[in-house]
Amino acid sequence: MSNQELPVVITAIADAQVEGFIASTLFAQGWSVIFRAIDVESLQEYLKKNPEESANALLIYAPDLPGISPETISRLAIQVKQIVGFSQQLEVDASFPDLHRVPETPTDLVSIVRGFVRAPMVRQMSQISRQNRKSHVIAIGSAGSDTGCTTIALNLAMELSVLEKSTLIIDANFRAPSIAALIAIRNVQSDTGWRTIAPHLAIAEITQSEATTINQFMENAVQVFDVIIIDLGSISGLSNRLTDRRWTSTMTTWSCDQGDELMVIARPDLLGIHRLEQVGELLEKTSIRAQLSFTLNMRSQGRKGEDEEARFLSIATRLRPICVRVIGKDARAASAALEQKATLIEVNERSALRKSIAKIASEIKP
């Protein structure tokens, strides 16, 4: 199984309702369920007759399977790539390895299984808790190129800090990290993993070395800041990245599994709408925990702008987002900020672009 391939799955669960829920959910995500065992004997026979397929498979089991035992699971572990178990009564079945409570929703199931696929040597928590964290986390992804994703992320973070909300802006665009360059900041990294650059505002950049400890970094960050803004850059190929074990996918995966909102930015021209359509098709087939929102950036004025917005809404609304936003074209303000290596509020606080982003910031409730 290559880093980019979706895993093949073997189920070994007696409860027909639980097994059906797991198999159908994973199948809907594009994963192949190659065998559905009804007891230990049938499972062992399949593994023996199909060693090559089994060696690349994720075995999903439950302690209710006839003939199963912790010792059996230990022996089977050497015949498959990974094992994850689900139980309705964890206390009773505590002797079984890699056991999780049966998820209540397809999104929870997919999130747990993805964790095992991405990090086979790391045992994931059975549920990802958001209850005790301080931060509201918004990841911003671009549907294509040149959508203004980074400009929106940076200036949204600045506007939130002006509202006296402690804010962290994370540059997680592994293809082209640029936030530090846009505001002429050097030496972004520090002992805490982020650097304070203005009152209530800090910046961090995810590189290959930081990606290996991203869970610990984010665990610390969500206890410190009111709002975290993550610039993901392009999110094309999202489905593959969510099961990809390479460092370049770690922040995208964390954002989809544990973020509060995934804001997709699109531009209004023909190619921009085409890219949005492609991303929309991927999102329709992909379960993520973060709630979706869509923003059309650089909308034209007049009748042309109305047509652009109509095309945008026809794609965005079918994904049932929590919010759709529209930002008008303001090339002068964007160019001035780029030239002066500053944020919009520093260059021209009365510009239409700055006001649009300030409005978005005012609506965010940590």
N, C-alpha and C positions, 0 to 999 in steps of 0.2 A: 504494500500500500504506500504510494508516494505521498509526499506532504500535501499535495493538492487534491488528492482523491478523497471522496467520501468513503467512510468505512463500510464494510460489510458486517452484518449482524446475525448472530444466532441467539434465539430466545429459548429459555428453559424454565418455563413458568406454568404451573398447573392451573391457576385461576384464569379462566377463559376471558373474563372481563379485563383483568389487569394486562394479560398478554396481548389481547386485542388492541387495547389502548396504546401500549408501547409499540407494537409492530406497526399499527396503522399510522401513528404519529411519525415514526422514523421514516416509513415509506413515503409519507406525504412530503417529507423534507428531502427526498431524493436518495435515501440510503437503502441499500438492498438487504432485505431479510432473507438470508439464504437457507435457513433451516429453523423449524419450530418444534423443539423436542417436547414429547409428552411425558417422558420419564428419563431417568439416568441411563438406562440401558440403550434407549434409542439415541440419546445424545452421544454416548461413548462409541456406538456403532458408526454414527455419521462422522465423527472426528477421525476414527480409524480409517474409514474408506476415502476421506477427502482431506488428507493432511495439508496440501498446499493452500486450499481455500481456508481451512481452519486456522492455519498459522497467521493469517492476516485478518482474522475476524475479532470482533468485539462480542464476547459472550455476556448476555444479560440474563441473569438467573433470579429465582426466588426460592427461599427455603421450603416452599410448599411442594416442590417437584418431587414426585415419588422416588425414593432411593437416594435422595441428596443428603450430604453431610459435609461438615467443614473439611474433613479429610479428602473427600471426593473433589471438592472445589480446589484444594491445594494441588491435587494431582492433575486436574484439568487445566490448571493455569499454565503449565508448560506446553500445552497443545494449541493454545490460542494466543492472540496478541495481547489482549487485555480482558479483564473481567470486572463487571459491576453488578451488584445485586440490589434488589428492591424487596421491601417487606412492609406489611401493614402493622407489624408488631415488633419493633426494633428491640425492645427489652427482652422478649422471649427468644429472639433469634440472634442475640448479641454475639454468639460464638462464631457466626459466619463472617468471613472477611469481605471488605469493600461493600458494606451494606448501607443502603439509604432507604429512607421512608418513601413509599410509593408517591410520586408527585401528583398534585391535584390538577395541574394544567399541562397542556402540551408544551408550553414555553418553559416551565420548570423542568420537565423531562429533558427537553433538548439541551437546556443549559447544563444540566448535570452530565449528560452523555458527552457533550462537546468538551467538557473539562477533562474527561478521561482520554479522549482522542488527542487533545492538544498536549497533555502532560501526563504520559502513562506512568511515570515514576512518582507523581505527586497525587496524594489522596485528597480529593476535593471534599469540602463541607457539604452536608446533605442538602442544606438550603442556604442561599445567599441572603444574609440579613441586611435590611436597610433601616431597620427600626431605630437603631442606636446611633446612627451617624448624623453629623451636623449638616453636611453639604447637600445642596441641590446640584446635580451633575448634568450638564448639557454638552453632548458631543455634537460637533458640527461637521457634516460631511458634504463633499461636493459631488453633484451628479454631472461628471464631466470635468472639463478644464476651464480655467479663467471664469469661474462663477463669482469670484469675490468672497469665497469662503473664508480665507484668512483675514481679509479686511473686516468682515463682519465679526469673526471670532475675537479679534484683537480689540475692536472698538466696543463690542458688547461688554467685554471684560472691563474696559476702562469706564464705561458708563455705570456699570454696577458698582465699581469702586467709588465713583463720585457720589453714588447714593449711600455710601458708607457701609456697603456690604463687603466683608473681607472676601477677596476674589483671587483665584488662581487661574492663570491662563496657561494651558499645556500645549506645546507644539508637538504633535504626534504625527506630523506629516513626514513619514520616513523618506518619501520620494524627493521632497524639496522643502525642508524646514526653513522658514523664512521670517518668523515673527521677530526674533532678536535682531535680524538685519533691518527689518522695516522700521524699527525704532532705535537703531544704533546702540544695542545693548551687547556688551561683551561679557564673557565669563558667567554664563547663565547658571551653571551648576554651583551648588554649595553643599555644606555638610547636611543640611536638611533635605536636599533634593530640589529646592526651589530658591529663588532669589527675589527679595522685595525690591520693586523698582519704582513704586509710588505709594502714597498713603492708601492702605487697604488693597493694594494690588501686588501680586507676586507672579513670577514667570518660571516655567520649567520646560525642559526640552527632553524628549524621550529618544535616546540613542540606543545602540545595540547593547551597551553595557548596562544601561538602566532597565532595559526591557526584561532582563532576567529576574529582576526583583520588583516587577511592576505591582504585584498584589500587595506587598508590604508598603511600597511607596503610596499607593492609593488608599490603603487602610489608614495610614498616618494623615494623608491630605484631607480625607473626608471628615476627620475629627477636628480639623483646624479651621477650614474655610467655610463661609456661608454658601458660596457658589463656586463651582469649578467649571470652566469652559475648556473643552478639548477640541483642538483643530485637528481633524483626522485627514484632511486633504481628500483626495478622490476615494469614493467607496465603490467604484466599479469592481465587479467580481466579488461582491460581499459574501456570497454563500461559501465560496472556497476559502476565503480568509477566516471565516468563523471556525473552520476545522483544521486550518493550517497551523503547524507547530513552529514555524519560523518566527523570529523576533519581530519581523515587520508587521505581524498580525496581532500582536499581544494587546495593543491599546484599543484597536478596533473591536476585538473580542470582548475585552473588559467593558468597553462602553456599551455594547449591545446587550451584554448580560447583566450589567450592574448600573448603567447610567439611568437617569430619570427621563431624559429626552434625547432622541436622535433627530437633530434638525438637518434636513436635506436641502441644500442650496442649489437652485437651478438658474440658468440664464435664459432669456426669452427668445433667442434666435432659433432658427431651424435645427441646427446641430444641438443646441442646448436642450430643446424640447425632446429631441430624439434620445439624448443621453438620459434624460429624466424618465422617459418611457422605459428604457432598458433597466434602470435602477428600480423603477416601480414594479416591473415584472419579477425581479429578484426578490424584492421585499414581500410580494404577495406569496411567495413560496417559502419564506424564511421566518421562523419564529424567533423573535427577540423580546427581551424583557423591557427594554427602553420604549417609551411611547414615541410615536412618530409625529413629526411636524414637517411642514414644507414651507420654504421661502423662495419666492420669485424675486431675483435681484436684477436691477438695471431695466426695469419696465419702462417702455417708451411712453410718451405723452399721447393724448388724443385717441383717435380711433384705432391706430396701430397698437397702442398699449392695451386697449380693451380686447383686441383680438388675441394678443399675447397672453393676457391674463385668462381668457376663456380656455385657451389650449392648455395652459398650466393647470387650471382648476379641474379640467376633465380628467387629468391623470392623477392629480394629488388627492382629490376627494374620494376616489374609489378605494383608497387605502385607509379610509376612516381616521385621518390624523387628529390629534388633539387640537391642532391649530394650523391655519394657513396664513402666511404673511406675504405682503407685497412691498417691495422697496423700489422707489423710482430711480431712474438713471440720473446720476449726478457726477459726470466725469470730471468736472472742474474741482470739486471737493476731494475726490479720490486722488487725482493727480497732484494736488497741492500737498496732501498728506504724504504721498510717496516722495515728493521732491524734498520736503522738509524733514523727512524721517520722524514723523510725529503722528499722533492720533488725531481724529477729526475734531474733537473738542478743543484741542490745542491750536489747530489751524484755523477753524472757522466754526464756532459753536452754533451759528445761525444757519448753517447749510442744511439743505433738505435731507441729505444723506445722514448727517449727524442726528438730526431730529428723529428720523425714522428708527435709527438704532437705539436712541435714547428711549423712545416709546416702548420698544421691545423690552429693554432693561427694566423699565418701570412696571411691566406686567409680570415679571418673574418673581415668584414668591418662594423664598428659601424655606 
